[in-house]
Each structure stands twice: as structure tokens, then as C-alpha cells.
Amino acid sequence: MGDPEKSQKIEAIEENEKQPNETLIQLLSNQTGVSAEEIKSIFVQSEGNIQKVIEIIKEVAPSYVAIKGKLQPRRKGELNGVFCLVARGVTGEMLAYESWIGPKDLPEDFDVKATWESVHSYIISNKDVHDNYAKRQFDKIIDRLFPHTTLNKLFMSHINVEQLQRNITRETGDILRFDTVVEIDVEKFNEIRYRLSPLGKKTEEKPDLEEKQQEESNVGFQSISLACLPRLDAVNGKPVADLQKGDMVEVAITSNNPLGKFMNRLFAKNDVNPKFKVKSLQQLPSGEYLVRLHISDDIEGIFKGSGELKVSVIADEKELPKRATYYVFVSIILFVILFLYLVFRR
């Protein structure tokens, strides 16, 4: 046997040794959701380096699941709806959820089989500023029907999508009292696509709410935030989700810092129930609402609550005891000036 022929055989043997056997390829394909052909290609590109193979598979293997759905009424004039939720496939942890429920008809060419990014974007562009009752009830239905285990089964293709569609139809009929045709589509995608999506970019760019509050507190005394507890009124109250800028909300100041304690004593001494105007309303990823109240130019009140929580709102600002409130705010301003003077004097 000549040297060239012998050399070619040796190279062929070495090349075959780099190729994984078919059993291993099929096992990796079943466990990761990556096709056998792609697994083979990854082995070739990584030159048999198992660490490289793992890193590449982590990037390209499906690891997220998106569930997109639309609701269309059987009778004209009833509510339409769209929802989109994104979760981690293995754990079933929900990362994002958006929904829209309203009387407006969906576009004729709207298709839940489109990419989850486009469905998510459509909902965001049509989302109401203030969530309505039907939406809040529908969101509860989705939360109940899609626990971690169900989302994981959808990711693993171990659950009947048609059964989920029937469950949503039944729940919306029982709770919201309207008959709908429900269509659901399940989409799996990988880490790379998540990073390139609006959700991935938002995760990288948007600081955590607590970190942001900490940063604001470290800037100086430009703004002081006091924790508050709203007064509840189950009969005549207004849902937190429906609060608007300028609404006068009755609260109790629960902050334990010196200013909060001082204000509580001051309100009690003047026999005044604290009432402050809503400055802003923000829905958190958890579904709760963060409400900021205007106390003065440098002081704000903050409380969190679910959208359905009914809080006491004063309809007529004239009901406020103006004289007592005037003295309260004068005292607060004097205290803040004294407080800042003592701090900066150190």
C-alpha cells in the first residue's frame, strides 16, 4: 500500500472518530429539540469539542415558548380579544404577558400563527390606557389555565392545544358571559431570538424597579418617597386600575422614616385624614399597579395594589378641610427645610 493511500485511510478514520454515533445524535435531538441534521452540523463546526457543542446547542436549541391566542365572538357586537404570553420552556416561568379585550373587530388578515413578536407588538399598539373589567377577568382566566406545569407541557408538546381552546371558551362563557371562537398557536424559539426581541432588549436596558428607586435615593434629597396604605372602600371605591391623574385618594402614611412619623403625628393632631392627588399610575410586570401620589414638590407617596382593589376616592376637592390642610403643609415645608439644613450642616 502506497503512502498517499495509507494517509487517506488514516485521515478517514480520524474523521469518523470525530463524528458522533447516530444514537447520541438522536438522543441530543430528542432532549434539545434541535434536528438531527443540525446536531451533526454542530459537531462538525466544533471539531468534536464537547464543550463547544454544549455552548452552541444552548444558543440554538429552543428554550422558550410563546402562546398566542385570539378570541372572536360568535355574535356580532360582542368583545374580541388577543393575548400573547412568553415563558421559559423548562421551568414554565412566565416572562411576559399582554392582552387586549375590546369591541373593535380584529383585522381580517390577523393571524395568531404569525411570529409572537408581531402578535405582541400588535397588542401593545392597541392597548388601552386604562384596563377594563372584561380584560381583568380574562387575565385571571389565563393565569389560572396556564400555570408553570401547563406551559412546560406545551413546550414539550405533551398537551392537547384543542383542549386548552375549549377550556378558554368555557371559562369566558361562564365568567364574561359571551360566546367566543378561540384559536391558539404555540411557538418555540431559542436564546438568540429572545435576546434580539423587544423583551430581551428591555431586560438588558430597563433597570429593576427597586434598583432604580435606590439610585434615585442616592442622588440626594431631590425627592422623598413615603410608603402609604390606601383606605379601602368596597362599595363606593374606585378600582386601582381605573385611577386617573388628579384623583384624590385617602391613605395612611406607613413609612417609618422620621418625616413619615412626623407627618402622621401632625395629621392626627389636626384631626385630618391624609388625602393626596394621584401623580402617576404604572402597571408592574407582576400585574400589580404602582401609584404615586403628590404630597408636595419634593415629597411623594407610593403604594402598590392589584387592579381590582377598590380605594376611597374623594370626588369633590371642596370636601377637604382647607384650613387644617394649609397648616399641615406649612408645617411639612418647615420641617423639610429644617431637616435638610441639619443634614447639610454636618
C-alpha positions in Angstrom: 0.0 0.0 0.0 1.4 3.4 -1.0 2.0 6.2 1.4 -0.7 8.5 -0.1 -3.4 5.8 0.1 -2.4 4.9 3.7 -2.5 8.6 4.6 -6.0 9.0 3.2 -7.3 6.0 5.2 -5.8 7.4 8.4 -7.5 10.7 7.8 -10.8 9.0 7.1 -10.5 7.0 10.3 -9.8 10.2 12.3 -12.7 12.0 10.6 -15.0 9.2 11.5 -13.9 9.3 15.1 -14.9 12.9 15.3 -18.4 12.1 14.1 -20.8 11.1 16.9 -22.8 7.9 16.5 -26.4 8.0 15.4 -27.7 7.1 18.9 -26.0 10.0 20.5 -27.3 12.4 17.8 -30.9 11.2 18.2 -30.6 11.5 22.0 -29.4 15.0 21.8 -32.1 15.9 19.2 -34.9 14.5 21.4 -33.6 16.3 24.5 -32.9 19.7 23.0 -35.5 20.0 20.2 -32.7 20.6 17.6 -32.9 18.5 14.5 -30.5 15.6 14.0 -29.1 17.3 10.9 -28.3 20.4 12.9 -26.7 18.4 15.7 -24.4 16.8 13.1 -23.5 20.2 11.7 -22.7 21.5 15.2 -20.4 18.6 15.8 -18.6 19.3 12.6 -18.2 23.0 13.3 -17.0 22.3 16.9 -14.5 19.7 15.7 -15.8 17.2 18.2 -15.1 19.5 21.2 -18.0 18.6 23.5 -17.8 21.9 25.5 -18.2 23.9 22.2 -21.1 21.6 21.3 -22.9 22.3 24.5 -22.4 26.1 24.2 -23.7 26.1 20.6 -26.7 24.0 21.5 -27.5 26.3 24.4 -27.8 29.2 22.0 -29.7 27.5 19.1 -31.9 24.9 21.0 -35.5 26.0 21.7 -35.6 27.2 25.3 -38.6 29.5 25.3 -42.3 29.0 24.4 -44.8 31.6 23.3 -48.6 31.1 23.4 -50.6 33.3 21.1 -54.4 33.4 21.0 -57.3 35.3 19.6 -61.0 35.4 20.6 -63.7 36.2 18.2 -67.4 36.4 19.1 -70.0 34.2 17.6 -72.5 37.0 17.8 -71.8 40.4 16.3 -71.3 43.3 18.8 -69.6 41.2 21.5 -66.0 41.5 22.6 -62.9 40.5 20.6 -59.6 39.6 22.2 -55.9 38.8 21.7 -53.3 37.6 24.1 -49.6 36.6 24.0 -47.5 35.1 26.8 -43.9 34.2 26.8 -42.3 31.7 29.2 -39.2 29.6 29.8 -39.8 26.2 28.4 -38.1 24.0 31.0 -39.4 25.8 34.1 -42.6 27.2 32.8 -41.8 30.6 34.4 -43.8 33.3 32.7 -41.6 36.2 31.4 -44.2 38.4 29.7 -47.9 38.6 29.1 -50.0 41.1 27.2 -53.7 41.0 26.3 -56.3 43.2 24.7 -60.1 42.8 25.0 -62.5 45.2 23.3 -65.4 45.8 21.0 -63.2 46.6 18.0 -63.1 43.9 15.3 -59.7 42.3 14.6 -58.2 42.9 11.2 -59.3 40.3 8.7 -55.7 39.2 8.0 -54.8 38.9 11.7 -53.2 35.5 12.2 -52.0 34.0 15.5 -49.7 31.8 13.5 -47.5 34.9 12.8 -44.4 35.3 15.0 -45.0 36.0 18.6 -43.1 39.3 18.3 -45.6 40.6 15.8 -48.6 39.5 17.9 -47.0 41.0 21.0 -46.4 44.3 19.1 -50.0 44.4 17.8 -51.4 44.1 21.4 -49.0 46.8 22.7 -50.1 49.2 19.9 -53.8 48.7 20.6 -53.6 48.5 24.4 -56.0 50.8 26.3 -54.5 53.2 28.8 -56.9 52.0 31.5 -57.7 48.3 31.7 -61.4 47.4 31.7 -63.3 44.9 33.8 -63.5 42.3 31.0 -59.8 42.4 30.5 -59.0 41.9 34.2 -61.4 39.0 34.3 -59.9 37.5 31.2 -56.3 37.9 32.5 -57.4 35.9 35.6 -58.7 33.1 33.4 -55.3 32.9 31.5 -53.4 33.0 34.8 -55.5 30.1 36.1 -55.3 28.0 32.9 -51.6 28.5 32.2 -49.6 27.5 35.4 -46.0 26.6 35.2 -46.7 22.9 34.5 -49.1 23.6 31.6 -46.6 26.0 30.0 -43.9 23.3 30.3 -46.1 20.7 28.8 -46.9 23.0 25.9 -43.1 23.4 25.4 -42.6 19.7 25.5 -45.7 19.1 23.1 -47.3 16.9 25.8 -50.6 18.7 25.9 -53.6 19.0 23.6 -53.9 22.6 22.4 -57.5 22.0 21.3 -58.4 21.1 24.9 -57.0 24.4 26.1 -59.0 26.2 23.4 -62.2 24.6 24.7 -61.2 25.4 28.3 -60.8 29.1 27.4 -64.1 29.1 25.5 -65.9 27.6 28.5 -64.3 30.0 31.1 -65.0 33.1 29.1 -68.6 31.9 28.6 -69.1 31.2 32.3 -67.4 34.4 33.7 -67.7 37.0 31.0 -71.0 35.8 29.6 -70.1 35.9 25.9 -69.6 33.0 23.4 -66.3 33.0 21.5 -64.3 31.1 19.0 -60.8 30.7 20.4 -57.7 29.9 18.4 -54.3 29.2 20.0 -50.9 28.8 18.4 -47.7 27.6 20.3 -44.3 28.8 19.1 -40.9 27.7 20.4 -37.8 29.7 20.0 -34.2 29.9 21.2 -32.0 32.1 23.3 -30.6 34.1 20.4 -34.0 35.1 19.2 -35.1 36.1 22.7 -32.1 38.4 23.0 -32.9 40.1 19.7 -36.6 40.5 20.6 -38.1 43.6 22.3 -38.3 41.6 25.5 -34.7 40.7 25.5 -33.6 44.3 24.8 -35.9 45.6 27.5 -34.5 43.1 30.1 -31.0 44.4 29.3 -31.8 48.1 29.3 -34.5 48.5 31.9 -33.1 48.6 35.5 -35.0 46.8 38.2 -37.7 49.0 39.9 -36.0 48.6 43.3 -32.6 49.4 41.9 -34.0 52.5 40.2 -35.6 53.7 43.4 -32.3 53.1 45.2 -30.4 55.1 42.6 -32.9 57.9 43.0 -32.5 57.9 46.7 -28.7 58.1 46.3 -28.9 61.2 44.1 -29.7 63.4 47.1 -32.7 65.0 48.5 -34.3 65.9 45.2 -37.3 63.7 46.0 -38.5 61.9 49.2 -40.8 58.9 48.8 -43.1 57.8 51.6 -44.8 54.4 51.7 -48.6 54.7 52.0 -51.6 52.4 52.6 -54.8 53.3 50.7 -58.1 53.4 52.6 -60.3 50.7 51.1 -64.0 51.2 50.1 -65.5 48.0 48.7 -68.9 49.7 48.0 -68.2 53.2 46.6 -64.4 52.9 46.0 -62.6 53.1 42.7 -60.5 50.2 41.3 -56.8 50.9 41.4 -56.6 50.1 37.7 -59.1 52.9 36.9 -57.4 55.7 38.9 -56.5 58.8 36.9 -54.1 61.6 37.4 -55.7 64.1 39.8 -57.9 61.6 41.7 -57.8 62.4 45.4 -57.1 59.2 47.3 -57.4 58.7 51.1 -54.3 57.0 52.5 -52.4 56.3 55.7 -48.7 57.0 55.8 -46.9 53.8 56.8 -43.3 54.9 56.2 -41.1 54.5 59.3 -38.6 57.3 58.5 -38.6 60.4 60.6 -40.6 62.5 58.1 -43.3 59.9 57.8 -43.7 59.6 61.6 -43.7 63.4 61.9 -46.4 63.8 59.3 -48.6 61.1 61.0 -48.4 63.0 64.3 -49.2 66.2 62.5 -52.2 64.8 60.7 -53.5 63.2 63.9 -53.0 66.4 65.9 -55.1 68.4 63.4 -57.7 65.6 63.1 -57.1 65.3 59.3 -57.3 62.1 57.2 -54.4 62.2 54.7 -55.7 62.7 51.1 -53.4 63.2 48.1 -53.8 63.5 44.4 -52.6 60.7 42.0 -49.5 61.8 40.2 -48.9 58.7 38.1 -50.1 55.1 37.6 -47.9 52.3 36.4 -48.6 48.6 35.9 -45.7 46.4 37.1 -44.6 43.1 35.4 -46.2 41.3 38.3 -49.6 42.7 37.3 -49.9 45.0 40.3 -50.1 48.8 40.0 -47.7 51.3 41.4 -49.4 54.5 42.3 -47.5 57.7 43.0 -49.2 60.5 45.0 -48.3 64.2 45.0 -47.7 65.4 48.6 -45.6 68.4 47.8 -42.9 69.4 45.2 -40.3 67.3 46.9 -42.4 64.6 48.6 -44.5 61.9 47.1 -46.5 59.0 48.5 -46.3 55.5 47.0 -48.4 52.4 47.3 -48.9 49.2 45.3 -52.1 47.1 44.8 -54.0 44.9 42.5 -56.1 46.4 39.7 -59.4 45.3 41.3 -58.6 46.7 44.7 -61.2 49.5 45.5 -59.8 52.5 47.2 -61.5 55.5 48.7 -61.5 58.5 46.3 -62.8 62.0 47.3 -65.0 63.2 44.4 -65.1 66.8 45.4 -61.9 68.6 46.5 -64.1 71.1 48.4 -64.7 68.5 51.0 -61.1 68.8 52.2 -60.7 70.9 55.3 -58.7 73.6 53.7 -57.6 75.4 56.8 -56.2 72.3 58.5 -54.5 71.1 55.3 -52.9 74.5 54.9 -51.3 74.3 58.3 -50.2 70.7 57.7 -48.4 71.6 54.5 -46.8 74.7 56.0 -45.5 72.6 58.9 -44.2 69.9 56.5 -42.3 72.5 54.4 -40.8 74.0 57.6 -39.8 70.5 58.8 -38.2 69.6 55.4 -36.2 72.9 55.4 -35.0 72.2 58.9 -34.2 68.6 58.1 -32.1 69.5 55.0 -30.4 72.3 56.9 -29.3 69.9 59.7 -28.2 67.2 57.2 -26.0 69.5 55.0 -24.6 71.3 58.1 -22.8 68.1 59.1 
